[in-house]
Amino acid sequence: MRLRTKGISRRSILDSVHAYEIIESYTDDKYLPSYLIYTEYAGEYYHILFATDVESENVRIVTTYRPSEQEWLPDLKTRRRLS
């Protein structure tokens, strides 16, 4: 994972599992159904995109990032509408 380049530790993602909240789902995604998760850890807020391969019982992290207030409303769970 290239999380280090984003300053997000693998541990923070794993330790925040209690706070995971699905904010968007892409069940018809190109390769696998995926879900955008909002989570918080030690006062930091993250979005994590998981791809789910139910048949093989496999979940993959596609990307993770800190949500931008330019793209997200203050709750960091709702996308801003483009004009």
C-alpha positions as CSV (number, residue, x, y, z in Angstrom):
1,M,0.0,0.0,0.0
2,R,1.1,3.5,-0.7
3,L,-0.5,4.9,2.4
4,R,2.8,6.3,3.7
5,T,3.0,8.8,0.9
6,K,-0.4,10.1,2.0
7,G,0.6,10.1,5.7
8,I,-2.1,7.5,6.6
9,S,-0.9,4.5,8.5
10,R,-2.2,1.0,7.9
11,R,-2.7,0.8,11.7
12,S,-5.0,3.8,11.8
13,I,-7.2,2.2,9.1
14,L,-7.4,-1.1,11.0
15,D,-7.9,0.4,14.4
16,S,-10.8,2.6,13.2
17,V,-12.9,-0.3,12.1
18,H,-15.4,0.5,14.9
19,A,-16.2,3.8,13.3
20,Y,-16.6,2.6,9.7
21,E,-19.7,4.1,8.0
22,I,-20.7,3.4,4.4
23,I,-21.3,6.7,2.7
24,E,-21.5,5.6,-0.9
25,S,-21.9,2.3,-2.6
26,Y,-20.9,1.3,-6.1
27,T,-22.5,-2.1,-6.5
28,D,-22.1,-2.1,-10.3
29,D,-18.5,-1.0,-10.3
30,K,-16.4,-2.2,-13.2
31,Y,-14.5,-5.0,-11.6
32,L,-16.0,-5.6,-8.1
33,P,-18.7,-4.0,-6.0
34,S,-17.1,-1.3,-3.9
35,Y,-18.0,1.0,-1.0
36,L,-16.7,4.3,0.1
37,I,-16.3,4.3,3.9
38,Y,-16.0,7.3,6.2
39,T,-14.0,6.7,9.4
40,E,-12.2,8.5,12.2
41,Y,-9.1,7.7,14.1
42,A,-7.3,9.8,16.7
43,G,-9.0,13.0,15.6
44,E,-8.2,12.4,11.9
45,Y,-10.9,11.7,9.3
46,Y,-10.5,9.4,6.3
47,H,-12.3,8.0,3.3
48,I,-11.5,4.4,2.4
49,L,-12.6,2.8,-0.8
50,F,-13.0,-1.0,-0.4
51,A,-13.6,-3.4,-3.3
52,T,-15.4,-6.6,-2.2
53,D,-15.0,-10.0,-3.8
54,V,-17.7,-11.9,-1.9
55,E,-17.2,-15.1,-3.9
56,S,-13.6,-15.4,-2.9
57,E,-14.2,-13.9,0.5
58,N,-11.7,-11.1,-0.2
59,V,-11.8,-7.4,0.6
60,R,-9.3,-4.9,-0.9
61,I,-8.5,-1.4,-0.1
62,V,-8.5,0.5,-3.4
63,T,-7.5,3.9,-2.0
64,T,-7.7,6.0,1.1
65,Y,-7.5,9.8,1.6
66,R,-8.4,12.7,3.8
67,P,-11.6,14.2,2.4
68,S,-11.4,17.8,1.2
69,E,-13.9,20.4,2.3
70,Q,-13.8,21.7,-1.3
71,E,-15.4,18.4,-2.4
72,W,-17.3,17.4,0.7
73,L,-19.8,19.2,2.9
74,P,-18.7,19.9,6.5
75,D,-19.9,16.5,7.7
76,L,-17.3,15.0,5.3
77,K,-19.9,12.4,4.3
78,T,-21.9,14.3,1.7
79,R,-20.5,15.4,-1.7
80,R,-20.9,19.0,-2.7
81,R,-23.0,19.3,-5.8
82,L,-21.2,20.7,-8.8
83,S,-22.9,23.7,-10.3
